Amino acid sequence: MRHFILAAAALIFSTGSAVAEGYQINSLSARQIGMGHTGIAQKLGAESMFFNPAGMAFMDNTLDLSGSFTGISAHCTATVNGKDYKTDNGISTPLGVHAAFSIYKNLKAGISFYTPYGSSINWTDNWPGAVLNQNVNLKAFTLQPTIAWAITPKLSIGAGAMITWGNVDLNKGLVTAETTDRALALLKQLGQLPAETPAFGNTTPASVNLQGDANVTVGLNVGAMYDVNERITLGASFRTKMMMKVNAGSAYVRYANAITENLLGTSLGLINEANFKAEMPCPWVFGIGIAYKPVDRLTLAFDARLTGWNTYKSLDIEFLSEQLTPYNQNITKNYKNSWCYSLGAQYALTDRFDIRAGLMVDTSPVNKEYYNPETPGTTKIEPTVGFSFRPYKNLSVDFGFMYIEGLRIKNASCTYDDVLGATVINMLTQTGYPQQAIDQLGFKARQTFTADYKLHAFCPSIGVSYKF
């Protein structure tokens, strides 16, 4: 019996995920956060390299430098069987730094560094969904050299090469406390453990840390912009899909106490020595936008962005060790494409002071039947405000603030293999236990975790730009 439990533990860590849904970042410019993060049809100088490279072609200055830094404080709650469990998150810090210069009047070039994808969430070690996720820290970085050409005074095009890399650091439970306690009770009944052996209760018996660095991948960020007249500008942009590949991630197991280590340590030692490989999609994004100036001091903008999340059908984890090949996993995701709508306004109160307001509605791509709490995927309502102050003519200090409120999602479920439970069932069946007696013990080969989720976040941002 004991050896069956040891063998089962090596399987379980692969039921988790090395990525997080909703990891696309929409907070890369303090100035544009204030306008609902619009920018596809606006002439933003160096910052256009991210929103729409074609906009950089209309830059009037010889050199344009800008940088923004955002702090995201997110708070998520899962309600399980009527009890609330809250995340204990740190502050995430996406950023964008851009430099553009003029080659000719109608030809501009530049380079941009930004964090297009990322996620950081900490559900803590011993919450009920620990076997799915305890905490995750995912980061992607992009370096983008860009060129933009104004074909005519009204029409421009632009393109940038997105050179992207990243890393992931994920912790998850290997076995649930509930199944382990049932196994301990059975071992006591069979006389293989002392009767005084304590139960785990709400403590996750064993967890695994998965870390990996993704190889460099390259995509394209292209766009076009057209001035219909002096008041109306249209824009379109497209960022291609990229695959972030971890070719040799590493795993490390930690135990709640000596009891778990004695029971599972021999088998789990294989995980400590194993490497894995996995892939994470950075999906394509198609955007269209319009900017309208009803009067000289007021700019209105609307963007719509479609993200190709339907490319994320499954997460595939493969072990590099032949010993663990039978434990390769294909974890169903079945995401769908999702829209993000942005509306923003900017008004110049004076020649040195601008105020902004906006709203984003970011729809969720997550399939409710395959809902993993790595990052709660809900449709998000995101009002924004901001302002800029120019103490000198060419220097601008920008402030933006975005509040994120996720629409509550109820009865979101995720089914996973309880390999420890399945192994015990198989062992009891082989030793002649009647099915009715096995059912009474409560072991299951498949478990479903169900919870209600809600979230909110505060996102202040500061930026500086200088042009001459």
PLY file of the C-alpha trace (Angstrom):
ply
format ascii 1.0
element vertex 468
property float x
property float y
property float z
element edge 467
property int vertex1
property int vertex2
end_header
0.00 0.00 0.00
2.67 2.44 1.01
4.63 1.85 -2.21
1.55 2.61 -4.29
1.30 6.03 -2.60
4.99 6.69 -3.26
4.64 5.87 -6.95
1.53 8.01 -7.35
3.13 11.20 -6.02
5.53 11.50 -8.95
2.58 12.01 -11.28
0.68 14.70 -9.50
2.76 17.82 -9.99
2.01 17.88 -13.73
-1.67 18.70 -13.18
-0.78 22.37 -12.72
-0.01 25.06 -15.25
3.14 26.99 -16.03
1.31 30.06 -17.29
-1.46 32.41 -16.27
-4.57 33.50 -18.09
-5.08 37.20 -18.45
-1.38 37.93 -18.49
-1.62 40.55 -21.24
-0.74 43.96 -19.77
-2.70 47.12 -20.60
-0.80 49.61 -18.46
2.36 50.55 -20.36
1.98 54.33 -20.58
1.14 56.71 -17.73
-0.10 59.29 -20.21
-2.38 56.88 -22.10
-3.64 55.11 -18.98
-5.40 58.38 -18.24
-7.23 58.02 -21.59
-8.28 54.39 -21.10
-4.99 53.19 -22.62
-6.09 54.29 -26.09
-3.44 55.08 -28.70
-4.01 53.21 -31.98
-5.14 56.36 -33.81
-3.10 58.93 -31.87
0.26 60.48 -32.75
2.18 59.75 -29.57
5.77 60.16 -30.70
8.03 57.47 -29.24
5.17 55.78 -27.36
3.48 54.99 -30.68
6.00 52.17 -31.10
3.84 50.08 -28.78
0.32 51.28 -29.64
0.74 51.71 -33.42
4.22 52.09 -34.98
2.77 54.14 -37.84
2.01 57.02 -35.46
5.72 57.64 -34.92
6.05 58.80 -38.53
4.23 62.06 -37.67
6.70 62.95 -34.91
7.79 66.61 -35.24
10.87 66.45 -33.02
14.44 65.39 -33.66
14.47 63.17 -30.57
11.64 61.91 -28.36
12.30 60.08 -25.09
9.68 58.69 -22.71
9.34 56.22 -19.88
6.51 54.99 -17.64
6.33 52.91 -14.51
3.13 51.38 -13.10
2.45 49.71 -9.76
-0.39 47.16 -9.80
-1.91 46.18 -6.47
-4.38 43.35 -7.18
-6.73 41.69 -4.69
-8.55 38.45 -5.55
-11.07 36.45 -3.53
-12.23 32.86 -4.04
-15.34 31.69 -2.21
-15.24 27.94 -1.54
-18.14 26.29 0.32
-19.22 29.67 1.66
-15.79 30.70 2.98
-13.65 33.46 1.45
-9.96 32.98 0.66
-7.97 36.08 -0.31
-4.69 36.47 -2.17
-1.61 37.95 -0.53
-0.10 39.67 -3.57
2.89 41.93 -3.84
3.09 44.92 -6.19
3.58 44.16 -9.89
5.59 46.75 -11.82
5.15 46.79 -15.63
7.13 49.46 -17.46
7.80 50.92 -20.86
10.81 52.94 -22.08
10.93 54.42 -25.59
13.38 56.45 -27.68
12.63 57.72 -31.21
14.57 59.96 -33.57
14.07 61.60 -36.94
16.05 60.35 -39.96
14.21 62.49 -42.51
11.06 64.56 -42.23
8.95 61.60 -43.28
11.11 58.75 -41.93
11.53 57.97 -38.21
13.22 55.19 -36.25
13.38 54.17 -32.63
13.73 51.47 -30.05
11.36 50.47 -27.28
11.58 48.23 -24.21
8.41 47.11 -22.45
6.74 44.27 -20.53
3.79 43.12 -22.69
2.87 40.07 -20.61
3.08 39.26 -16.93
1.21 37.91 -13.95
1.86 37.75 -10.23
-0.57 36.13 -7.81
-0.22 34.48 -4.41
-3.10 32.36 -3.13
-0.86 31.17 -0.22
0.30 27.62 0.45
-2.69 26.13 2.25
-5.85 27.45 0.61
-8.31 24.80 -0.72
-7.15 25.20 -4.35
-3.44 24.79 -3.56
-3.21 21.66 -5.72
-4.05 23.89 -8.71
-1.98 26.92 -7.78
-0.30 28.44 -4.73
1.53 31.34 -6.36
2.94 32.28 -9.73
5.26 34.97 -11.07
5.36 35.27 -14.84
7.26 37.94 -16.79
7.86 38.65 -20.46
10.17 41.37 -21.81
10.24 42.87 -25.30
12.91 44.91 -27.08
11.45 46.46 -30.23
13.47 48.31 -32.89
11.01 50.19 -35.09
10.83 52.22 -38.29
7.96 54.40 -39.53
7.37 56.12 -42.87
4.91 58.87 -43.77
4.05 57.90 -47.35
2.01 61.08 -47.76
1.26 63.92 -45.32
-1.89 61.99 -44.38
-0.88 58.32 -44.59
1.83 56.47 -42.67
2.95 52.91 -42.02
5.29 51.45 -39.40
6.80 48.15 -38.33
8.80 46.87 -35.38
10.49 43.57 -34.56
9.36 42.30 -31.14
12.35 40.47 -29.63
10.81 38.79 -26.60
12.01 36.58 -23.72
10.73 35.78 -20.25
10.64 33.52 -17.20
8.16 31.72 -14.96
8.26 30.79 -11.27
5.29 28.72 -10.09
4.41 26.88 -6.88
1.56 24.38 -6.51
0.50 21.56 -4.23
1.39 18.00 -5.20
-1.33 16.32 -3.16
-4.41 17.55 -1.36
-4.62 17.38 2.41
-8.02 15.69 2.14
-6.82 12.75 0.02
-3.60 12.40 2.02
-5.53 12.24 5.29
-7.74 9.50 3.86
-4.59 7.59 2.86
-3.11 8.06 6.34
-6.30 6.78 7.95
-6.20 3.70 5.72
-2.54 3.07 6.52
-3.33 3.30 10.23
-6.21 0.86 9.76
-3.85 -1.56 7.98
-1.27 -1.16 10.76
1.35 0.47 8.53
1.40 3.75 10.48
1.23 4.51 14.20
-2.24 5.45 15.40
-0.90 8.75 16.79
0.28 9.97 13.34
-1.32 13.45 13.02
-3.62 14.42 10.15
-2.79 17.33 7.83
-6.16 19.08 8.13
-5.80 22.29 6.09
-2.06 22.00 5.49
-0.83 21.11 1.99
1.38 18.03 2.54
3.86 18.60 -0.31
4.39 21.29 -2.96
6.54 21.75 -6.02
8.34 24.80 -7.38
8.66 25.03 -11.17
11.09 27.52 -12.68
12.15 28.13 -16.23
13.56 30.73 -18.61
11.92 31.09 -22.00
14.06 31.26 -25.13
14.12 34.43 -27.21
11.34 34.59 -29.78
10.63 37.23 -32.45
7.37 38.69 -33.72
6.19 41.77 -35.61
4.28 44.88 -34.53
2.91 46.64 -37.62
0.44 49.43 -38.22
-1.03 52.09 -40.48
-2.50 55.52 -39.75
-4.54 57.88 -41.91
-5.75 61.46 -41.38
-9.26 61.66 -42.82
-9.15 65.42 -42.27
-7.76 67.84 -39.71
-10.15 66.53 -37.04
-10.34 62.75 -37.59
-7.56 60.14 -37.64
-7.95 56.40 -38.19
-5.46 53.72 -37.17
-4.97 49.97 -37.32
-2.28 47.77 -35.76
-1.37 44.10 -35.55
1.00 42.25 -33.24
1.82 38.73 -34.35
1.60 35.61 -32.22
4.76 34.42 -30.48
5.45 31.18 -28.63
7.44 31.41 -25.42
9.25 28.09 -25.01
10.82 26.79 -21.81
13.20 24.05 -22.97
14.76 23.02 -19.67
12.75 24.13 -16.64
13.67 22.81 -13.21
11.57 21.43 -10.36
12.06 21.40 -6.59
9.87 19.68 -3.99
9.20 20.94 -0.46
7.36 19.13 2.34
5.05 20.32 5.11
6.73 18.08 7.69
8.86 14.97 8.19
5.83 12.68 7.89
5.27 13.70 4.27
8.95 13.51 3.45
9.19 9.99 4.88
6.11 8.85 2.97
6.77 10.56 -0.36
10.43 11.58 -0.42
11.78 8.50 -2.20
9.46 8.92 -5.18
9.46 12.70 -5.28
13.25 12.69 -5.49
12.74 11.88 -9.18
11.05 15.26 -9.63
13.96 17.10 -8.01
16.24 15.62 -10.65
13.90 16.18 -13.60
13.70 18.93 -16.21
10.58 19.79 -18.16
9.70 21.76 -21.26
6.54 23.73 -21.92
5.13 26.42 -24.22
3.18 29.59 -23.50
1.45 31.55 -26.28
1.80 35.31 -26.57
-1.31 35.69 -28.75
-1.77 37.93 -31.76
-3.53 41.26 -31.19
-5.45 43.18 -33.87
-6.53 46.73 -33.08
-8.46 49.51 -34.75
-8.91 53.04 -33.47
-10.28 56.48 -34.18
-9.26 59.85 -32.74
-11.42 62.95 -33.06
-10.69 66.59 -32.16
-14.03 68.45 -32.01
-12.09 71.53 -30.86
-8.36 72.23 -30.73
-7.99 71.59 -27.00
-10.07 68.37 -26.82
-9.14 64.92 -28.13
-11.52 61.97 -28.04
-10.33 58.43 -28.83
-11.79 54.96 -29.16
-9.86 51.70 -29.61
-11.03 48.11 -30.05
-8.51 45.28 -29.73
-9.16 41.63 -30.52
-6.72 39.18 -28.89
-6.29 35.74 -30.43
-6.56 33.68 -27.25
-8.16 30.83 -29.22
-4.62 29.74 -30.02
-4.35 28.65 -26.36
-6.09 25.28 -26.60
-3.94 23.41 -24.12
-0.82 23.58 -22.03
1.59 20.79 -22.88
4.21 19.74 -20.32
6.85 17.21 -21.34
9.59 15.73 -19.19
13.10 15.44 -20.60
13.78 12.27 -18.62
12.64 9.05 -20.32
11.65 7.71 -16.89
8.96 10.39 -16.64
7.77 10.34 -20.26
4.54 8.48 -19.35
3.64 11.43 -17.12
3.59 14.06 -19.90
0.44 16.17 -19.66
-1.89 17.94 -22.08
-3.94 20.33 -19.96
-7.07 21.62 -21.69
-7.56 25.40 -21.75
-9.93 26.05 -24.69
-9.67 29.83 -24.48
-11.66 31.98 -26.88
-10.77 35.22 -28.63
-11.64 38.27 -26.56
-12.20 41.99 -27.16
-10.93 44.93 -25.16
-12.69 48.26 -25.74
-11.12 51.57 -24.71
-12.60 55.06 -24.66
-10.65 58.16 -23.66
-10.62 61.94 -23.61
-7.90 64.57 -23.14
-8.44 68.26 -22.58
-5.73 70.93 -22.49
-6.69 73.22 -19.61
-3.66 75.40 -20.29
-0.60 75.21 -22.54
1.17 73.33 -19.73
-1.57 71.25 -18.11
-3.70 68.44 -19.63
-6.38 66.37 -17.91
-7.62 62.94 -19.03
-10.33 60.39 -18.36
-11.18 57.04 -19.86
-12.75 53.62 -19.57
-11.71 50.12 -20.61
-13.91 47.03 -20.83
-11.70 43.94 -21.08
-13.66 40.75 -21.79
-12.43 37.40 -20.49
-11.21 34.60 -22.79
-11.51 31.88 -20.13
-13.70 28.81 -20.51
-15.68 28.51 -17.28
-15.44 24.71 -17.40
-11.62 24.81 -17.43
-11.09 27.56 -14.89
-7.70 27.44 -13.17
-7.10 30.11 -10.47
-3.60 30.99 -11.74
-5.11 34.38 -12.60
-8.87 34.81 -12.15
-10.25 35.42 -15.63
-13.26 37.70 -15.46
-14.52 40.50 -17.65
-13.03 43.67 -16.19
-14.40 47.23 -16.00
-11.54 49.73 -15.77
-12.18 53.49 -15.29
-9.12 55.73 -15.59
-8.03 59.33 -14.91
-4.79 61.23 -15.41
-3.01 64.49 -16.08
0.23 65.89 -17.47
2.22 68.90 -16.38
4.97 70.53 -18.44
7.27 72.59 -16.20
9.33 73.32 -19.32
8.21 73.40 -22.92
9.78 70.07 -23.92
9.48 68.21 -20.60
6.26 66.47 -19.53
5.51 64.71 -16.24
2.56 62.34 -16.59
0.32 60.73 -13.97
-2.32 58.10 -14.57
-4.57 55.97 -12.39
-6.68 52.96 -13.31
-9.11 51.04 -11.11
-9.96 47.48 -12.14
-13.16 45.77 -11.07
-13.71 42.21 -12.24
-17.26 41.01 -12.75
-17.91 38.21 -10.28
-17.86 34.72 -11.78
-19.82 31.97 -10.02
-19.37 28.21 -9.97
-16.18 28.26 -12.03
-14.75 24.75 -12.06
-11.53 22.95 -12.84
-11.31 19.16 -12.99
-7.98 17.49 -12.29
-6.54 14.01 -11.78
-6.25 12.93 -8.16
-3.51 10.41 -8.89
-3.05 9.50 -5.24
-6.76 8.70 -4.97
-6.70 6.75 -8.24
-3.69 4.72 -7.10
-5.34 3.79 -3.80
-8.53 2.77 -5.64
-6.53 0.63 -8.06
-4.60 -1.04 -5.21
-7.74 -1.82 -3.22
-9.46 -3.21 -6.30
-6.50 -5.50 -7.01
-6.47 -6.77 -3.41
-10.13 -7.76 -3.62
-11.88 -4.93 -1.78
-15.56 -4.79 -2.74
-16.54 -1.69 -4.72
-19.04 -0.59 -2.07
-16.31 -0.59 0.59
-13.98 1.40 -1.67
-16.70 3.98 -2.32
-17.23 4.40 1.42
-13.56 5.32 1.90
-14.10 8.45 -0.23
-11.17 8.14 -2.66
-11.70 9.57 -6.18
-9.63 9.33 -9.34
-10.89 12.71 -10.59
-11.64 15.76 -8.50
-13.40 19.00 -9.41
-12.52 22.26 -7.69
-15.34 24.81 -7.79
-15.31 28.38 -6.51
-16.75 31.85 -7.01
-14.18 34.51 -7.91
-14.02 38.28 -7.68
-11.16 40.74 -8.01
-10.20 44.38 -8.00
-6.94 46.24 -8.49
-5.42 49.71 -8.13
-2.95 50.84 -10.79
-1.17 54.19 -10.28
1.36 55.16 -12.92
3.97 57.85 -13.43
5.87 58.77 -16.57
8.30 61.35 -17.92
8.91 62.40 -21.51
11.35 64.79 -23.11
11.60 65.93 -26.72
13.71 68.37 -28.69
0 1
1 2
2 3
3 4
4 5
5 6
6 7
7 8
8 9
9 10
10 11
11 12
12 13
13 14
14 15
15 16
16 17
17 18
18 19
19 20
20 21
21 22
22 23
23 24
24 25
25 26
26 27
27 28
28 29
29 30
30 31
31 32
32 33
33 34
34 35
35 36
36 37
37 38
38 39
39 40
40 41
41 42
42 43
43 44
44 45
45 46
46 47
47 48
48 49
49 50
50 51
51 52
52 53
53 54
54 55
55 56
56 57
57 58
58 59
59 60
60 61
61 62
62 63
63 64
64 65
65 66
66 67
67 68
68 69
69 70
70 71
71 72
72 73
73 74
74 75
75 76
76 77
77 78
78 79
79 80
80 81
81 82
82 83
83 84
84 85
85 86
86 87
87 88
88 89
89 90
90 91
91 92
92 93
93 94
94 95
95 96
96 97
97 98
98 99
99 100
100 101
101 102
102 103
103 104
104 105
105 106
106 107
107 108
108 109
109 110
110 111
111 112
112 113
113 114
114 115
115 116
116 117
117 118
118 119
119 120
120 121
121 122
122 123
123 124
124 125
125 126
126 127
127 128
128 129
129 130
130 131
131 132
132 133
133 134
134 135
135 136
136 137
137 138
138 139
139 140
140 141
141 142
142 143
143 144
144 145
145 146
146 147
147 148
148 149
149 150
150 151
151 152
152 153
153 154
154 155
155 156
156 157
157 158
158 159
159 160
160 161
161 162
162 163
163 164
164 165
165 166
166 167
167 168
168 169
169 170
170 171
171 172
172 173
173 174
174 175
175 176
176 177
177 178
178 179
179 180
180 181
181 182
182 183
183 184
184 185
185 186
186 187
187 188
188 189
189 190
190 191
191 192
192 193
193 194
194 195
195 196
196 197
197 198
198 199
199 200
200 201
201 202
202 203
203 204
204 205
205 206
206 207
207 208
208 209
209 210
210 211
211 212
212 213
213 214
214 215
215 216
216 217
217 218
218 219
219 220
220 221
221 222
222 223
223 224
224 225
225 226
226 227
227 228
228 229
229 230
230 231
231 232
232 233
233 234
234 235
235 236
236 237
237 238
238 239
239 240
240 241
241 242
242 243
243 244
244 245
245 246
246 247
247 248
248 249
249 250
250 251
251 252
252 253
253 254
254 255
255 256
256 257
257 258
258 259
259 260
260 261
261 262
262 263
263 264
264 265
265 266
266 267
267 268
268 269
269 270
270 271
271 272
272 273
273 274
274 275
275 276
276 277
277 278
278 279
279 280
280 281
281 282
282 283
283 284
284 285
285 286
286 287
287 288
288 289
289 290
290 291
291 292
292 293
293 294
294 295
295 296
296 297
297 298
298 299
299 300
300 301
301 302
302 303
303 304
304 305
305 306
306 307
307 308
308 309
309 310
310 311
311 312
312 313
313 314
314 315
315 316
316 317
317 318
318 319
319 320
320 321
321 322
322 323
323 324
324 325
325 326
326 327
327 328
328 329
329 330
330 331
331 332
332 333
333 334
334 335
335 336
336 337
337 338
338 339
339 340
340 341
341 342
342 343
343 344
344 345
345 346
346 347
347 348
348 349
349 350
350 351
351 352
352 353
353 354
354 355
355 356
356 357
357 358
358 359
359 360
360 361
361 362
362 363
363 364
364 365
365 366
366 367
367 368
368 369
369 370
370 371
371 372
372 373
373 374
374 375
375 376
376 377
377 378
378 379
379 380
380 381
381 382
382 383
383 384
384 385
385 386
386 387
387 388
388 389
389 390
390 391
391 392
392 393
393 394
394 395
395 396
396 397
397 398
398 399
399 400
400 401
401 402
402 403
403 404
404 405
405 406
406 407
407 408
408 409
409 410
410 411
411 412
412 413
413 414
414 415
415 416
416 417
417 418
418 419
419 420
420 421
421 422
422 423
423 424
424 425
425 426
426 427
427 428
428 429
429 430
430 431
431 432
432 433
433 434
434 435
435 436
436 437
437 438
438 439
439 440
440 441
441 442
442 443
443 444
444 445
445 446
446 447
447 448
448 449
449 450
450 451
451 452
452 453
453 454
454 455
455 456
456 457
457 458
458 459
459 460
460 461
461 462
462 463
463 464
464 465
465 466
466 467
